[in-house]
Amino acid sequence: MPRRRTSIKKTRVDKKRHLRNLKIKRELKKTLKNFQELLQAKNTAEAKKILAKLFSQLDKAAKKQIIHQRLANRKKSRLAKSLSKAA
């Protein structure tokens, strides 16, 4: 257990950030799962709309350094490729 005031504050801030990061990651996974289900159902029109939302979420997560920028770019590339393959 931390004793110094700065350590206590750091722990408190870390916990808040951790919860925020988890929330963002959870939303990202939900959207990704929704996109995958639409591709399975061959619903490309809806999948395109979800893909735009997914791109935005990936970019925001990378900007806030929740995920790495290259990971976001790689995912975006692979998702776009899978959509074009399904269409």
N, CA, C and O atoms as CSV, one atom per row, in Angstrom:
chain,resi,resn,atom,element,x,y,z
A,1,MET,N,N,0.852,-1.182,0.000
A,1,MET,CA,C,0.000,0.000,0.000
A,1,MET,C,C,0.892,1.237,0.000
A,1,MET,O,O,1.797,1.337,0.828
A,2,PRO,N,N,0.655,2.183,-0.912
A,2,PRO,CA,C,1.489,3.384,-0.952
A,2,PRO,C,C,1.267,4.272,0.278
A,2,PRO,O,O,0.175,4.326,0.844
A,3,ARG,N,N,2.330,4.956,0.664
A,3,ARG,CA,C,2.248,5.811,1.846
A,3,ARG,C,C,2.308,7.293,1.501
A,3,ARG,O,O,1.645,8.114,2.136
A,4,ARG,N,N,3.096,7.626,0.505
A,4,ARG,CA,C,3.230,9.041,0.141
A,4,ARG,C,C,1.983,9.539,-0.563
A,4,ARG,O,O,1.281,8.778,-1.230
A,5,ARG,N,N,1.719,10.830,-0.404
A,5,ARG,CA,C,0.528,11.417,-1.026
A,5,ARG,C,C,0.575,11.291,-2.543
A,5,ARG,O,O,-0.440,11.002,-3.177
A,6,THR,N,N,1.743,11.508,-3.119
A,6,THR,CA,C,1.848,11.428,-4.581
A,6,THR,C,C,1.581,10.002,-5.063
A,6,THR,O,O,0.967,9.796,-6.110
A,7,SER,N,N,2.048,9.023,-4.288
A,7,SER,CA,C,1.818,7.624,-4.660
A,7,SER,C,C,0.345,7.262,-4.560
A,7,SER,O,O,-0.180,6.517,-5.388
A,8,ILE,N,N,-0.307,7.787,-3.555
A,8,ILE,CA,C,-1.743,7.531,-3.385
A,8,ILE,C,C,-2.522,8.137,-4.542
A,8,ILE,O,O,-3.428,7.510,-5.092
A,9,LYS,N,N,-2.157,9.369,-4.907
A,9,LYS,CA,C,-2.838,10.035,-6.018
A,9,LYS,C,C,-2.569,9.287,-7.321
A,9,LYS,O,O,-3.479,9.108,-8.130
A,10,LYS,N,N,-1.339,8.855,-7.527
A,10,LYS,CA,C,-0.976,8.133,-8.744
A,10,LYS,C,C,-1.793,6.851,-8.871
A,10,LYS,O,O,-2.253,6.505,-9.960
A,11,THR,N,N,-1.968,6.157,-7.765
A,11,THR,CA,C,-2.778,4.939,-7.765
A,11,THR,C,C,-4.220,5.247,-8.133
A,11,THR,O,O,-4.842,4.522,-8.909
A,12,ARG,N,N,-4.748,6.330,-7.569
A,12,ARG,CA,C,-6.128,6.734,-7.844
A,12,ARG,C,C,-6.306,7.102,-9.326
A,12,ARG,O,O,-7.284,6.701,-9.956
A,13,VAL,N,N,-5.368,7.854,-9.864
A,13,VAL,CA,C,-5.432,8.271,-11.270
A,13,VAL,C,C,-5.288,7.067,-12.192
A,13,VAL,O,O,-5.987,6.958,-13.199
A,14,ASP,N,N,-4.369,6.158,-11.838
A,14,ASP,CA,C,-4.173,4.957,-12.645
A,14,ASP,C,C,-5.446,4.117,-12.719
A,14,ASP,O,O,-5.776,3.561,-13.767
A,15,LYS,N,N,-6.148,4.033,-11.605
A,15,LYS,CA,C,-7.385,3.253,-11.566
A,15,LYS,C,C,-8.436,3.874,-12.480
A,15,LYS,O,O,-9.139,3.161,-13.197
A,16,LYS,N,N,-8.545,5.212,-12.454
A,16,LYS,CA,C,-9.503,5.903,-13.327
A,16,LYS,C,C,-9.164,5.686,-14.790
A,16,LYS,O,O,-10.043,5.405,-15.605
A,17,ARG,N,N,-7.881,5.819,-15.121
A,17,ARG,CA,C,-7.449,5.628,-16.505
A,17,ARG,C,C,-7.692,4.201,-16.966
A,17,ARG,O,O,-8.114,3.961,-18.098
A,18,HIS,N,N,-7.419,3.261,-16.075
A,18,HIS,CA,C,-7.609,1.851,-16.393
A,18,HIS,C,C,-9.076,1.576,-16.726
A,18,HIS,O,O,-9.375,0.875,-17.693
A,19,LEU,N,N,-9.984,2.125,-15.930
A,19,LEU,CA,C,-11.408,1.934,-16.181
A,19,LEU,C,C,-11.829,2.572,-17.502
A,19,LEU,O,O,-12.625,2.002,-18.248
A,20,ARG,N,N,-11.291,3.759,-17.787
A,20,ARG,CA,C,-11.602,4.435,-19.049
A,20,ARG,C,C,-11.104,3.609,-20.236
A,20,ARG,O,O,-11.806,3.447,-21.234
A,21,ASN,N,N,-9.875,3.089,-20.108
A,21,ASN,CA,C,-9.298,2.290,-21.190
A,21,ASN,C,C,-10.103,1.010,-21.413
A,21,ASN,O,O,-10.334,0.605,-22.552
A,22,LEU,N,N,-10.525,0.380,-20.322
A,22,LEU,CA,C,-11.330,-0.835,-20.441
A,22,LEU,C,C,-12.646,-0.552,-21.152
A,22,LEU,O,O,-13.090,-1.339,-21.988
A,23,LYS,N,N,-13.265,0.574,-20.817
A,23,LYS,CA,C,-14.534,0.936,-21.446
A,23,LYS,C,C,-14.351,1.112,-22.957
A,23,LYS,O,O,-15.159,0.627,-23.749
A,24,ILE,N,N,-13.295,1.801,-23.339
A,24,ILE,CA,C,-13.044,2.046,-24.759
A,24,ILE,C,C,-12.744,0.734,-25.481
A,24,ILE,O,O,-13.243,0.505,-26.582
A,25,LYS,N,N,-11.930,-0.129,-24.865
A,25,LYS,CA,C,-11.611,-1.417,-25.478
A,25,LYS,C,C,-12.851,-2.292,-25.615
A,25,LYS,O,O,-13.020,-2.988,-26.616
A,26,ARG,N,N,-13.719,-2.254,-24.604
A,26,ARG,CA,C,-14.944,-3.047,-24.632
A,26,ARG,C,C,-15.839,-2.602,-25.779
A,26,ARG,O,O,-16.391,-3.435,-26.497
A,27,GLU,N,N,-15.984,-1.286,-25.956
A,27,GLU,CA,C,-16.804,-0.755,-27.054
A,27,GLU,C,C,-16.211,-1.154,-28.408
A,27,GLU,O,O,-16.939,-1.488,-29.343
A,28,LEU,N,N,-14.902,-1.114,-28.496
A,28,LEU,CA,C,-14.215,-1.483,-29.729
A,28,LEU,C,C,-14.480,-2.950,-30.067
A,28,LEU,O,O,-14.746,-3.286,-31.221
A,29,LYS,N,N,-14.407,-3.814,-29.069
A,29,LYS,CA,C,-14.643,-5.243,-29.289
A,29,LYS,C,C,-16.090,-5.517,-29.684
A,29,LYS,O,O,-16.356,-6.372,-30.528
A,30,LYS,N,N,-17.032,-4.784,-29.068
A,30,LYS,CA,C,-18.444,-4.949,-29.416
A,30,LYS,C,C,-18.686,-4.581,-30.874
A,30,LYS,O,O,-19.364,-5.308,-31.600
A,31,THR,N,N,-18.138,-3.468,-31.293
A,31,THR,CA,C,-18.324,-3.004,-32.668
A,31,THR,C,C,-17.680,-3.984,-33.645
A,31,THR,O,O,-18.237,-4.276,-34.704
A,32,LEU,N,N,-16.507,-4.486,-33.280
A,32,LEU,CA,C,-15.806,-5.443,-34.133
A,32,LEU,C,C,-16.617,-6.726,-34.282
A,32,LEU,O,O,-16.716,-7.278,-35.378
A,33,LYS,N,N,-17.194,-7.198,-33.186
A,33,LYS,CA,C,-18.009,-8.406,-33.223
A,33,LYS,C,C,-19.252,-8.187,-34.085
A,33,LYS,O,O,-19.650,-9.066,-34.849
A,34,ASN,N,N,-19.858,-7.013,-33.955
A,34,ASN,CA,C,-21.025,-6.667,-34.761
A,34,ASN,C,C,-20.667,-6.672,-36.250
A,34,ASN,O,O,-21.425,-7.178,-37.078
A,35,PHE,N,N,-19.510,-6.106,-36.577
A,35,PHE,CA,C,-19.041,-6.074,-37.963
A,35,PHE,C,C,-18.838,-7.487,-38.502
A,35,PHE,O,O,-19.243,-7.795,-39.623
A,36,GLN,N,N,-18.209,-8.343,-37.698
A,36,GLN,CA,C,-17.956,-9.726,-38.125
A,36,GLN,C,C,-19.277,-10.478,-38.370
A,36,GLN,O,O,-19.390,-11.252,-39.320
A,37,GLU,N,N,-20.263,-10.241,-37.509
A,37,GLU,CA,C,-21.565,-10.891,-37.679
A,37,GLU,C,C,-22.247,-10.432,-38.963
A,37,GLU,O,O,-22.876,-11.233,-39.655
A,38,LEU,N,N,-22.124,-9.147,-39.282
A,38,LEU,CA,C,-22.716,-8.635,-40.519
A,38,LEU,C,C,-22.029,-9.240,-41.743
A,38,LEU,O,O,-22.682,-9.525,-42.747
A,39,LEU,N,N,-20.714,-9.434,-41.658
A,39,LEU,CA,C,-20.004,-10.063,-42.774
A,39,LEU,C,C,-20.438,-11.518,-42.946
A,39,LEU,O,O,-20.591,-11.999,-44.068
A,40,GLN,N,N,-20.634,-12.212,-41.827
A,40,GLN,CA,C,-21.090,-13.601,-41.893
A,40,GLN,C,C,-22.460,-13.688,-42.563
A,40,GLN,O,O,-22.737,-14.619,-43.319
A,41,ALA,N,N,-23.316,-12.699,-42.271
A,41,ALA,CA,C,-24.671,-12.678,-42.820
A,41,ALA,C,C,-24.710,-12.090,-44.233
A,41,ALA,O,O,-25.783,-11.970,-44.825
A,42,LYS,N,N,-23.551,-11.728,-44.769
A,42,LYS,CA,C,-23.432,-11.152,-46.123
A,42,LYS,C,C,-24.198,-9.842,-46.269
A,42,LYS,O,O,-24.708,-9.532,-47.346
A,43,ASN,N,N,-24.279,-9.074,-45.183
A,43,ASN,CA,C,-24.965,-7.784,-45.200
A,43,ASN,C,C,-23.900,-6.684,-45.349
A,43,ASN,O,O,-23.516,-6.045,-44.370
A,44,THR,N,N,-23.438,-6.477,-46.567
A,44,THR,CA,C,-22.310,-5.567,-46.801
A,44,THR,C,C,-22.695,-4.104,-46.664
A,44,THR,O,O,-21.849,-3.280,-46.315
A,45,ALA,N,N,-23.947,-3.760,-46.929
A,45,ALA,CA,C,-24.365,-2.357,-46.815
A,45,ALA,C,C,-24.276,-1.891,-45.366
A,45,ALA,O,O,-23.757,-0.810,-45.084
A,46,GLU,N,N,-24.783,-2.706,-44.454
A,46,GLU,CA,C,-24.700,-2.367,-43.028
A,46,GLU,C,C,-23.257,-2.445,-42.539
A,46,GLU,O,O,-22.830,-1.650,-41.702
A,47,ALA,N,N,-22.517,-3.407,-43.070
A,47,ALA,CA,C,-21.119,-3.594,-42.654
A,47,ALA,C,C,-20.277,-2.367,-43.000
A,47,ALA,O,O,-19.363,-2.009,-42.258
A,48,LYS,N,N,-20.588,-1.722,-44.133
A,48,LYS,CA,C,-19.850,-0.509,-44.519
A,48,LYS,C,C,-20.068,0.606,-43.500
A,48,LYS,O,O,-19.137,1.333,-43.152
A,49,LYS,N,N,-21.315,0.734,-43.024
A,49,LYS,CA,C,-21.618,1.760,-42.027
A,49,LYS,C,C,-20.879,1.481,-40.722
A,49,LYS,O,O,-20.316,2.385,-40.104
A,50,ILE,N,N,-20.890,0.222,-40.319
A,50,ILE,CA,C,-20.212,-0.175,-39.086
A,50,ILE,C,C,-18.703,-0.009,-39.236
A,50,ILE,O,O,-18.012,0.344,-38.280
A,51,LEU,N,N,-18.196,-0.265,-40.444
A,51,LEU,CA,C,-16.749,-0.135,-40.675
A,51,LEU,C,C,-16.287,1.300,-40.463
A,51,LEU,O,O,-15.217,1.527,-39.899
A,52,ALA,N,N,-17.075,2.265,-40.905
A,52,ALA,CA,C,-16.719,3.668,-40.705
A,52,ALA,C,C,-16.641,3.995,-39.212
A,52,ALA,O,O,-15.727,4.687,-38.763
A,53,LYS,N,N,-17.602,3.491,-38.462
A,53,LYS,CA,C,-17.619,3.696,-37.008
A,53,LYS,C,C,-16.414,3.015,-36.361
A,53,LYS,O,O,-15.787,3.559,-35.452
A,54,LEU,N,N,-16.110,1.829,-36.842
A,54,LEU,CA,C,-14.985,1.054,-36.317
A,54,LEU,C,C,-13.662,1.760,-36.585
A,54,LEU,O,O,-12.789,1.794,-35.718
A,55,PHE,N,N,-13.509,2.322,-37.782
A,55,PHE,CA,C,-12.296,3.084,-38.112
A,55,PHE,C,C,-12.123,4.252,-37.146
A,55,PHE,O,O,-11.025,4.511,-36.652
A,56,SER,N,N,-13.221,4.949,-36.887
A,56,SER,CA,C,-13.181,6.091,-35.980
A,56,SER,C,C,-12.762,5.658,-34.586
A,56,SER,O,O,-11.925,6.306,-33.957
A,57,GLN,N,N,-13.340,4.567,-34.098
A,57,GLN,CA,C,-13.002,4.072,-32.764
A,57,GLN,C,C,-11.542,3.646,-32.685
A,57,GLN,O,O,-10.869,3.915,-31.690
A,58,LEU,N,N,-11.050,2.987,-33.722
A,58,LEU,CA,C,-9.646,2.560,-33.734
A,58,LEU,C,C,-8.709,3.762,-33.714
A,58,LEU,O,O,-7.710,3.774,-32.995
A,59,ASP,N,N,-9.047,4.778,-34.522
A,59,ASP,CA,C,-8.209,5.977,-34.563
A,59,ASP,C,C,-8.193,6.696,-33.219
A,59,ASP,O,O,-7.141,7.153,-32.770
A,60,LYS,N,N,-9.347,6.799,-32.581
A,60,LYS,CA,C,-9.417,7.466,-31.281
A,60,LYS,C,C,-8.647,6.702,-30.216
A,60,LYS,O,O,-7.958,7.299,-29.390
A,61,ALA,N,N,-8.766,5.375,-30.239
A,61,ALA,CA,C,-8.045,4.547,-29.259
A,61,ALA,C,C,-6.538,4.670,-29.470
A,61,ALA,O,O,-5.776,4.694,-28.504
A,62,ALA,N,N,-6.111,4.748,-30.719
A,62,ALA,CA,C,-4.681,4.897,-31.010
A,62,ALA,C,C,-4.197,6.289,-30.602
A,62,ALA,O,O,-3.086,6.445,-30.096
A,63,LYS,N,N,-5.036,7.292,-30.825
A,63,LYS,CA,C,-4.669,8.659,-30.469
A,63,LYS,C,C,-4.486,8.805,-28.960
A,63,LYS,O,O,-3.591,9.515,-28.502
A,64,LYS,N,N,-5.347,8.122,-28.187
A,64,LYS,CA,C,-5.247,8.176,-26.733
A,64,LYS,C,C,-4.251,7.161,-26.180
A,64,LYS,O,O,-4.101,7.020,-24.966
A,65,GLN,N,N,-3.573,6.458,-27.085
A,65,GLN,CA,C,-2.545,5.464,-26.752
A,65,GLN,C,C,-3.097,4.309,-25.931
A,65,GLN,O,O,-2.406,3.755,-25.076
A,66,ILE,N,N,-4.344,3.953,-26.198
A,66,ILE,CA,C,-4.938,2.779,-25.569
A,66,ILE,C,C,-4.488,1.544,-26.339
A,66,ILE,O,O,-4.218,0.496,-25.753
A,67,ILE,N,N,-4.410,1.683,-27.663
A,67,ILE,CA,C,-3.787,0.664,-28.497
A,67,ILE,C,C,-2.701,1.357,-29.309
A,67,ILE,O,O,-2.700,2.582,-29.432
A,68,HIS,N,N,-1.784,0.581,-29.859
A,68,HIS,CA,C,-0.683,1.159,-30.625
A,68,HIS,C,C,-1.192,1.610,-31.989
A,68,HIS,O,O,-2.115,1.016,-32.545
A,69,GLN,N,N,-0.588,2.653,-32.515
A,69,GLN,CA,C,-0.992,3.212,-33.811
A,69,GLN,C,C,-0.878,2.172,-34.923
A,69,GLN,O,O,-1.754,2.078,-35.783
A,70,ARG,N,N,0.200,1.393,-34.903
A,70,ARG,CA,C,0.371,0.387,-35.967
A,70,ARG,C,C,-0.661,-0.725,-35.861
A,70,ARG,O,O,-1.100,-1.268,-36.875
A,71,LEU,N,N,-1.045,-1.060,-34.651
A,71,LEU,CA,C,-2.093,-2.069,-34.457
A,71,LEU,C,C,-3.403,-1.578,-35.055
A,71,LEU,O,O,-4.115,-2.336,-35.714
A,72,ALA,N,N,-3.717,-0.314,-34.826
A,72,ALA,CA,C,-4.945,0.271,-35.377
A,72,ALA,C,C,-4.898,0.244,-36.901
A,72,ALA,O,O,-5.879,-0.126,-37.546
A,73,ASN,N,N,-3.769,0.633,-37.475
A,73,ASN,CA,C,-3.629,0.637,-38.932
A,73,ASN,C,C,-3.745,-0.771,-39.510
A,73,ASN,O,O,-4.376,-0.977,-40.546
A,74,ARG,N,N,-3.134,-1.728,-38.833
A,74,ARG,CA,C,-3.174,-3.116,-39.297
A,74,ARG,C,C,-4.607,-3.650,-39.257
A,74,ARG,O,O,-5.059,-4.301,-40.199
A,75,LYS,N,N,-5.314,-3.371,-38.167
A,75,LYS,CA,C,-6.703,-3.818,-38.052
A,75,LYS,C,C,-7.574,-3.173,-39.124
A,75,LYS,O,O,-8.404,-3.842,-39.739
A,76,LYS,N,N,-7.382,-1.866,-39.351
A,76,LYS,CA,C,-8.175,-1.164,-40.360
A,76,LYS,C,C,-7.946,-1.780,-41.737
A,76,LYS,O,O,-8.888,-1.975,-42.505
A,77,SER,N,N,-6.697,-2.081,-42.038
A,77,SER,CA,C,-6.370,-2.663,-43.325
A,77,SER,C,C,-7.024,-4.031,-43.503
A,77,SER,O,O,-7.608,-4.322,-44.547
A,78,ARG,N,N,-6.920,-4.856,-42.480
A,78,ARG,CA,C,-7.466,-6.200,-42.564
A,78,ARG,C,C,-8.998,-6.192,-42.617
A,78,ARG,O,O,-9.600,-7.015,-43.306
A,79,LEU,N,N,-9.617,-5.275,-41.900
A,79,LEU,CA,C,-11.072,-5.184,-41.926
A,79,LEU,C,C,-11.573,-4.725,-43.288
A,79,LEU,O,O,-12.560,-5.248,-43.805
A,80,ALA,N,N,-10.887,-3.745,-43.864
A,80,ALA,CA,C,-11.275,-3.251,-45.192
A,80,ALA,C,C,-11.099,-4.362,-46.230
A,80,ALA,O,O,-11.915,-4.513,-47.139
A,81,LYS,N,N,-10.029,-5.127,-46.078
A,81,LYS,CA,C,-9.768,-6.225,-47.003
A,81,LYS,C,C,-10.859,-7.295,-46.890
A,81,LYS,O,O,-11.318,-7.833,-47.898
A,82,SER,N,N,-11.267,-7.595,-45.659
A,82,SER,CA,C,-12.300,-8.606,-45.466
A,82,SER,C,C,-13.648,-8.139,-46.013
A,82,SER,O,O,-14.426,-8.944,-46.525
A,83,LEU,N,N,-13.923,-6.839,-45.905
A,83,LEU,CA,C,-15.171,-6.311,-46.459
A,83,LEU,C,C,-15.169,-6.388,-47.979
A,83,LEU,O,O,-16.173,-6.760,-48.587
A,84,SER,N,N,-14.040,-6.035,-48.594
A,84,SER,CA,C,-13.981,-6.072,-50.057
A,84,SER,C,C,-14.038,-7.517,-50.575
A,84,SER,O,O,-14.559,-7.777,-51.660
A,85,LYS,N,N,-13.495,-8.448,-49.785
A,85,LYS,CA,C,-13.551,-9.850,-50.165
A,85,LYS,C,C,-14.986,-10.377,-50.081
A,85,LYS,O,O,-15.406,-11.183,-50.911
A,86,ALA,N,N,-15.727,-9.920,-49.081
A,86,ALA,CA,C,-17.108,-10.366,-48.891
A,86,ALA,C,C,-18.045,-9.757,-49.934
A,86,ALA,O,O,-19.071,-10.350,-50.267
A,87,ALA,N,N,-17.700,-8.589,-50.444
A,87,ALA,CA,C,-18.574,-7.898,-51.395
A,87,ALA,C,C,-18.431,-8.415,-52.811
A,87,ALA,O,O,-19.106,-7.927,-53.718
